[in-house]
């Protein structure tokens, strides 16, 4: 049987200006800020998300968008041809509709904004700090590291393998070596949330409520 996964703190932990769990909570609130809000507020969210990502990590954003190109194409085709409405070219018996093209562009913009948000998350929190932050956000009043069956540890393992997966031609060698270094993985230790972090998260939640319902 394979050895269970164990979180091992690295020799030098990544020190963030604020608690990683606080950054993760604020990032989740920003995602929610673009869902189900007025049209002008959604437009602000759609503009700010990729704009900040282009300034902070343009290469990572373009790489992620390139990976999503086929999904984006499928979204465009599905909405453009599957939405009832007026034909974009009236002389044709069938084709994309005006309403469909509008919905397709809106869906593509939302997909790009979500990709920008993911880019910003990895810019703020690399894999090891992200796993520790997620574990602490799920257990805000504890100080223990993630256990072998924790969600944070399994997420770190998946993301780590996705980042280093070789081309398809080398998949056999990747599978053969996959178990060699998965017995232990490193997670930056995250202390318990303090009063300041809880206050920042509470303030962010209040700001989100005002943004969404005011």
C-alpha positions as CSV (number, residue, x, y, z in Angstrom):
1,X,0.0,0.0,0.0
2,X,1.3,3.5,-0.8
3,X,2.5,5.6,2.1
4,X,-0.1,8.3,3.2
5,X,0.6,11.9,2.3
6,X,2.2,13.9,5.1
7,X,2.6,17.6,5.3
8,X,6.2,18.6,6.1
9,X,7.0,22.3,6.9
10,X,9.9,23.6,4.7
11,X,13.1,24.9,6.2
12,X,12.1,28.5,5.5
13,X,8.4,29.4,5.4
14,X,7.1,32.0,3.1
15,X,6.4,35.2,5.1
16,X,3.5,37.2,3.8
17,X,2.6,40.8,4.9
18,X,-0.8,39.5,6.1
19,X,-2.0,36.0,7.0
20,X,-2.4,33.8,3.9
21,X,-5.9,32.8,5.0
22,X,-6.9,36.5,5.1
23,X,-5.7,37.0,1.5
24,X,-7.6,33.9,0.4
25,X,-10.8,35.0,2.1
26,X,-10.6,38.5,0.5
27,X,-10.0,36.8,-2.8
28,X,-13.1,34.7,-2.4
29,X,-15.1,37.8,-1.6
30,X,-13.8,39.5,-4.7
31,X,-15.1,36.5,-6.7
32,X,-18.5,36.9,-5.1
33,X,-18.4,40.6,-5.8
34,X,-18.9,39.8,-9.5
35,X,-21.8,37.4,-9.1
36,X,-25.5,38.5,-9.3
37,X,-24.9,42.2,-9.0
38,X,-26.2,45.2,-11.0
39,X,-24.9,45.5,-14.6
40,X,-22.6,48.5,-13.9
41,X,-21.1,46.8,-10.9
42,X,-20.5,43.7,-12.9
43,X,-18.9,45.8,-15.7
44,X,-16.5,47.3,-13.1
45,X,-15.6,43.8,-11.9
46,X,-15.1,42.6,-15.4
47,X,-12.8,45.5,-16.1
48,X,-10.8,45.5,-12.9
49,X,-10.0,41.8,-12.7
50,X,-8.1,41.4,-16.0
51,X,-6.7,44.9,-15.7
52,X,-5.0,44.2,-12.3
53,X,-3.9,40.8,-13.5
54,X,-2.3,42.3,-16.6
55,X,-0.3,44.7,-14.4
56,X,0.6,42.1,-11.8
57,X,1.3,38.9,-13.8
58,X,0.8,39.4,-17.6
59,X,2.8,36.3,-18.6
60,X,0.9,34.0,-16.2
61,X,-2.4,35.5,-17.4
62,X,-1.7,35.0,-21.1
63,X,-0.5,31.4,-20.4
64,X,-3.7,30.6,-18.5
65,X,-5.9,32.2,-21.2
66,X,-4.0,30.2,-23.8
67,X,-4.9,27.0,-22.0
68,X,-8.5,28.0,-21.9
69,X,-8.8,28.9,-25.6
70,X,-10.7,25.8,-26.6
71,X,-13.1,26.2,-23.7
72,X,-13.6,29.8,-24.7
73,X,-14.3,28.8,-28.3
74,X,-16.8,26.2,-27.1
75,X,-18.6,28.9,-25.0
76,X,-18.7,31.3,-27.9
77,X,-20.1,28.7,-30.3
78,X,-22.7,27.4,-27.8
79,X,-24.1,30.8,-26.9
80,X,-23.9,32.3,-30.4
81,X,-25.7,29.4,-32.1
82,X,-27.8,28.2,-29.2
83,X,-29.5,31.4,-28.1
84,X,-32.9,32.2,-29.7
85,X,-33.3,35.6,-31.3
86,X,-32.8,37.6,-34.5
87,X,-30.3,36.1,-37.0
88,X,-27.1,38.0,-37.2
89,X,-27.2,37.6,-41.0
90,X,-30.9,37.7,-41.9
91,X,-30.5,36.2,-45.4
92,X,-29.2,32.9,-44.0
93,X,-31.7,30.2,-43.0
94,X,-29.7,29.5,-39.8
95,X,-26.7,30.9,-37.9
96,X,-25.7,32.9,-34.9
97,X,-28.2,35.3,-33.4
98,X,-27.7,38.9,-32.3
99,X,-28.7,37.9,-28.8
100,X,-26.5,34.9,-28.9
101,X,-23.4,36.9,-29.9
102,X,-24.1,39.3,-27.1
103,X,-24.4,36.5,-24.6
104,X,-21.3,34.7,-26.0
105,X,-19.2,37.9,-25.6
106,X,-20.5,38.3,-22.1
107,X,-19.7,34.7,-21.1
108,X,-16.2,35.0,-22.7
109,X,-15.6,38.2,-20.7
110,X,-16.6,36.4,-17.5
111,X,-14.3,33.5,-18.3
112,X,-11.4,35.8,-18.9
113,X,-12.1,37.7,-15.6
114,X,-12.2,34.4,-13.7
115,X,-8.9,33.4,-15.3
116,X,-7.5,36.8,-14.2
117,X,-8.7,36.2,-10.6
118,X,-7.0,32.8,-10.6
119,X,-3.8,34.4,-11.9
120,X,-3.9,37.0,-9.0
121,X,-4.5,34.2,-6.5
122,X,-1.3,32.4,-7.6
123,X,0.5,35.7,-7.7
124,X,-0.4,36.4,-4.0
125,X,-0.2,32.8,-2.8
126,X,2.1,30.2,-4.4
127,X,1.3,26.6,-4.0
128,X,2.8,25.9,-0.5
129,X,1.4,29.1,1.1
130,X,-2.0,28.5,-0.7
131,X,-2.3,25.1,0.9
132,X,-1.5,26.4,4.3
133,X,-3.9,29.3,3.9
134,X,-6.8,27.1,2.7
135,X,-6.3,24.7,5.7
136,X,-6.2,27.6,8.1
137,X,-9.3,29.2,6.6
138,X,-11.1,25.9,7.1
139,X,-9.8,25.7,10.6
140,X,-9.4,29.4,11.7
141,X,-9.0,28.7,15.4
142,X,-6.5,25.9,15.3
143,X,-2.7,25.9,14.7
144,X,-2.1,22.3,13.6
145,X,-0.7,21.6,10.1
146,X,-2.9,19.8,7.5
147,X,-3.2,16.0,8.1
148,X,-2.7,13.3,5.5
149,X,-6.4,13.3,4.5
150,X,-6.9,17.1,4.5
151,X,-8.5,19.0,1.6
152,X,-5.6,21.4,1.5
153,X,-3.0,18.7,1.1
154,X,-4.8,16.9,-1.7
155,X,-5.4,20.2,-3.5
156,X,-1.7,21.0,-3.3
157,X,-0.9,17.6,-4.7
158,X,-3.2,18.1,-7.7
159,X,-2.0,21.6,-8.5
160,X,1.6,20.6,-8.2
161,X,1.2,17.8,-10.7
162,X,-0.8,20.0,-13.1
163,X,2.0,22.5,-13.1
164,X,4.7,20.0,-14.0
165,X,2.7,17.5,-16.2
166,X,4.9,16.7,-19.2
167,X,3.7,16.6,-22.9
168,X,1.4,13.7,-23.7
169,X,4.2,11.7,-25.3
170,X,5.9,11.3,-22.0
171,X,2.9,10.2,-19.9
172,X,4.2,6.7,-19.3
173,X,7.4,8.0,-17.8
174,X,5.4,10.5,-15.7
175,X,3.2,7.7,-14.3
176,X,6.2,5.5,-13.5
177,X,7.8,8.3,-11.5
178,X,4.6,9.7,-10.0
179,X,4.8,7.8,-6.8
180,X,8.5,8.5,-6.1
181,X,8.0,11.9,-4.5
182,X,4.4,11.9,-3.4
183,X,4.9,10.3,-0.1
184,X,5.7,13.6,1.5
185,X,4.9,17.1,0.3
186,X,5.8,20.5,1.9
187,X,3.3,23.0,3.2
188,X,4.2,26.3,4.7
189,X,3.0,26.4,8.3
190,X,0.2,28.8,9.0
191,X,-0.5,30.1,12.6
192,X,-3.9,30.5,13.9
193,X,-5.9,33.6,12.8
194,X,-5.5,36.5,15.1
195,X,-7.9,39.3,16.0
196,X,-6.5,41.6,13.2
197,X,-7.1,38.9,10.6
198,X,-10.6,38.2,11.8
199,X,-11.3,41.9,11.8
200,X,-10.1,42.3,8.2
201,X,-12.2,39.4,7.1
202,X,-15.2,40.8,8.8
203,X,-14.7,44.2,7.2
204,X,-14.4,42.5,3.8
205,X,-17.6,40.7,4.4
206,X,-19.4,43.9,5.3
207,X,-18.0,45.6,2.2
208,X,-19.2,42.7,0.1
209,X,-22.7,42.9,1.6
210,X,-22.8,46.7,0.8
211,X,-21.5,46.2,-2.7
212,X,-24.0,43.4,-3.5
213,X,-27.2,44.7,-1.8
214,X,-26.9,48.4,-1.2
